[in-house]
Amino acid sequence: MHRGHVCAVALAAAALAPGFAGDANATQRRFTYTYESLVLNPGEIEIEPWTTFRIGKEDYYVRIDHRIEFEAGLTRSLQTAFYLNMKSETAQVGDEMQTGFEWQGISNEWKLKLRDPVADPFGMALYFEWGASTDEVEVEAKFIADKRAGNWLWAFNAMIEPEFEFEAETGGDVEAETELNYEFNLGGAYFLTPNTSLGIEVRNHNLSISETDYSHSALFAGPVVSYSAETWWATLTVLPQVAKLKGDEVDEGNDLVLSELEKVEVRFLFGFDL
């Protein structure tokens, strides 16, 4: 998928969206990588299917991540969610194309809203998520800040995520590998109508693997478009990798980090009320 074609699709969707009718959904996500501070009202339940396309390495590579999220409001400031996670992957290995599907376990999220992005000088929330599969455990902590002013919405996230991967060795021993991910995400959107917004997301992804001394830092940036109706909403981000800020020797000779990341990520979120 060519980067220019993907961006054109996103911009075309933005141009068509204002023609649809519907009421704005206050709890929808206007970004797909950058979280906002709002939470569901008590008793509200929402289902959110996620699809993330990760496209392009040095050779042919396409990975599709699928998440199905069941989200519930507990109090006026607290919500929780459960995820089912899976992925499919097609990659060129030598002269062959290899395809596989992998179940990636379950996750559980908690978000606590501390300030409101409209009523207060800025919105603020704390986010925690844990996930587990047959060979991996991960936890994620996130600080969320956002502000809605007129037709503009701004959001910032700081995230840290340690991952622990376990591999059984001959003799029954288990070897553990630790990865530390941390990110800084920034999103800005302008409301073309009460239902439709168009903006940009910027993502700085960092990874450190202690056992191998491998580390990298990469910058992604691209457009995001969102539309909401009375009982459903949809948001799309096209996020090409634009710069390698830091790379290891495995990334020498490349302008991007392609050993662990992809050239382009495309994420689509769809949410609807129950």
C-alpha positions in Angstrom: 0.0 0.0 0.0 1.6 3.3 -1.1 1.8 6.0 1.6 0.3 8.6 -0.7 -2.7 6.4 -1.5 -3.4 5.8 2.2 -3.3 9.5 3.1 -5.6 10.3 0.1 -8.2 7.8 1.5 -8.1 9.5 4.9 -8.5 13.0 3.5 -11.4 11.8 1.2 -13.2 10.4 4.2 -12.8 13.7 6.0 -14.4 15.5 3.0 -17.4 13.2 2.9 -18.1 12.9 6.6 -19.8 16.3 7.1 -22.5 15.2 4.7 -23.8 12.6 7.2 -26.4 13.4 9.8 -26.1 12.5 13.5 -25.4 13.8 17.0 -21.9 14.1 18.4 -20.9 11.3 20.8 -19.2 12.9 23.7 -17.3 9.8 24.8 -15.9 8.8 21.4 -12.2 8.8 20.7 -11.1 11.6 18.3 -7.6 10.0 18.1 -6.6 6.4 17.8 -3.1 6.5 19.4 -3.6 9.4 21.8 -6.1 9.0 24.6 -8.5 11.6 26.0 -9.6 12.0 29.6 -13.3 11.5 29.2 -14.9 8.3 30.6 -18.3 6.6 30.0 -21.2 7.4 32.3 -22.1 4.9 35.0 -23.9 1.9 33.5 -23.0 2.7 29.9 -21.5 -0.1 27.8 -19.6 0.2 24.5 -18.0 -2.2 22.1 -14.9 -1.1 20.2 -13.3 -3.2 17.5 -9.8 -2.1 16.7 -7.8 -2.9 13.5 -4.2 -1.8 13.1 -2.3 -2.4 9.8 1.5 -2.4 10.1 2.9 -2.2 6.6 6.5 -2.4 5.2 9.9 -3.3 6.3 13.1 -3.8 4.2 11.2 -6.7 2.5 7.5 -7.3 2.1 5.7 -7.2 5.4 2.1 -6.8 6.5 0.8 -7.4 10.0 -2.8 -6.9 11.1 -3.5 -6.5 14.8 -7.1 -7.1 16.0 -8.6 -6.1 19.3 -12.2 -6.3 20.5 -12.8 -4.0 23.5 -15.8 -4.3 25.9 -15.9 -1.0 27.8 -18.1 -0.1 30.8 -18.6 3.1 32.9 -18.5 2.4 36.6 -18.7 5.8 38.2 -18.7 9.4 36.9 -14.9 9.3 36.9 -13.9 5.6 36.5 -14.3 3.1 33.6 -12.9 -0.3 32.9 -12.5 -2.4 29.7 -11.6 -5.9 28.7 -9.9 -6.8 25.4 -9.5 -9.9 23.2 -6.2 -9.6 21.2 -5.0 -11.4 18.1 -2.8 -10.8 15.1 -2.1 -12.1 11.5 1.2 -11.6 9.8 2.6 -12.1 6.2 6.3 -11.6 5.7 8.9 -12.4 3.0 11.6 -14.7 4.4 14.2 -15.3 1.9 12.5 -16.3 -1.3 9.3 -17.4 0.5 6.2 -15.7 1.8 5.1 -16.9 5.2 1.7 -16.2 6.8 0.6 -16.9 10.3 -2.1 -16.2 12.9 -1.5 -15.8 16.6 -3.8 -15.4 19.6 -2.3 -12.7 21.9 -4.3 -13.2 25.0 -6.5 -10.8 27.0 -6.1 -7.3 28.5 -7.9 -5.3 31.2 -7.9 -1.5 31.3 -8.8 1.0 34.0 -9.1 4.8 33.5 -9.6 7.4 36.2 -10.7 10.9 35.2 -9.3 13.6 37.5 -10.2 16.8 35.6 -12.6 17.7 32.8 -11.3 19.1 29.5 -14.1 21.6 29.2 -15.1 22.6 32.8 -11.5 22.7 34.1 -8.4 24.5 32.8 -7.4 21.2 31.2 -8.5 17.6 31.4 -6.4 15.0 33.2 -6.7 11.2 33.7 -4.6 8.2 34.8 -4.7 5.0 32.8 -3.5 1.4 33.7 -3.7 -1.7 31.6 -2.4 -5.3 32.1 -2.3 -8.1 29.5 -1.4 -11.7 29.5 -0.9 -14.5 27.0 0.6 -18.0 27.1 4.2 -16.7 27.0 4.0 -12.9 27.8 2.9 -10.5 30.5 2.8 -6.8 30.1 1.6 -3.8 32.1 1.0 -0.2 30.9 0.7 3.1 32.8 -0.3 6.3 31.1 -0.7 9.9 32.0 -3.4 11.7 30.0 -3.9 15.5 29.6 -6.3 17.2 27.1 -8.1 20.4 26.4 -11.2 21.3 24.4 -11.4 25.0 23.5 -13.9 26.1 20.9 -13.5 24.0 17.8 -10.0 22.7 18.9 -9.1 19.6 20.8 -5.6 18.9 22.1 -4.4 15.8 23.9 -1.0 14.6 25.3 0.0 11.2 26.6 3.1 9.9 28.4 3.2 6.1 28.6 5.6 3.4 30.0 5.1 -0.3 29.3 7.4 -3.1 30.6 6.9 -6.5 28.9 8.1 -9.8 30.2 8.4 -12.7 27.7 9.0 -16.3 28.8 10.6 -19.0 26.7 10.9 -22.7 27.8 14.4 -24.2 27.3 15.6 -27.7 27.2 15.6 -29.3 30.6 12.5 -27.4 31.8 14.1 -24.1 32.6 12.3 -20.9 31.6 14.2 -17.9 30.3 12.7 -14.4 30.7 13.3 -11.5 28.5 12.4 -7.9 29.5 11.4 -5.1 27.1 10.7 -1.6 28.1 8.5 0.5 25.9 7.8 4.2 26.5 5.9 6.7 24.3 5.0 10.3 24.0 1.9 11.0 22.0 0.4 14.3 20.9 -2.9 14.8 19.0 -4.6 18.0 17.7 -8.0 18.1 16.0 -10.3 20.7 14.6 -14.1 20.2 14.5 -15.4 20.9 11.0 -18.9 20.1 12.3 -20.1 18.9 15.8 -19.8 15.4 14.4 -16.6 15.5 12.3 -13.1 16.4 13.2 -9.8 16.4 11.2 -6.4 16.6 12.7 -2.9 15.2 13.2 -1.3 12.7 15.6 2.4 12.6 16.5 3.9 9.5 18.2 7.4 9.0 19.6 8.0 5.3 20.2 11.0 4.1 22.2 12.1 0.6 23.0 14.9 -0.9 25.2 15.7 -4.6 25.5 18.1 -5.2 28.4 19.3 -8.6 27.6 20.7 -7.5 24.2 21.4 -3.8 24.9 19.2 -3.1 21.9 17.3 0.2 21.8 15.7 2.6 19.4 13.6 5.7 19.1 11.3 6.5 16.2 8.9 9.4 15.2 5.6 8.8 13.5 3.2 11.6 12.3 0.1 11.6 10.2 -3.5 12.7 9.7 -6.5 11.5 11.8 -10.2 11.9 10.8 -13.2 11.1 13.0 -17.0 11.0 12.7 -19.7 10.4 15.3 -23.4 9.6 15.2 -25.9 9.3 18.0 -25.0 5.7 18.9 -21.8 5.0 17.1 -18.5 6.6 16.0 -15.4 5.8 13.8 -11.9 7.2 13.8 -9.0 6.6 11.4 -5.3 7.5 11.7 -2.7 7.1 9.0 0.7 7.2 10.7 3.9 6.9 8.6 7.2 6.6 10.3 9.0 9.9 9.4 12.3 9.7 11.3 14.7 7.5 13.1 15.8 9.4 16.2 18.0 6.6 17.5 18.8 3.2 16.1 21.0 0.2 16.9 23.5 -1.4 14.6 20.8 -3.6 13.0 19.2 -0.4 11.7 22.4 1.0 10.2 22.0 2.2 6.7 18.3 2.9 7.1 16.6 6.3 7.6 13.9 4.5 9.6 13.8 1.8 12.4 12.7 -1.3 10.4 14.1 -4.1 12.6 11.2 -3.7 15.2 8.8 -1.2 13.5 7.1 -0.7 10.2 7.1 2.1 7.6 3.4 2.9 8.0 0.7 2.1 10.6 -3.0 2.6 9.8 -5.4 2.3 12.7 -9.2 2.2 12.5 -11.5 2.3 15.6 -15.2 1.7 15.5 -17.4 2.1 18.6 -21.1 1.5 19.2 -23.3 1.7 22.3 -25.2 -1.3 23.7 
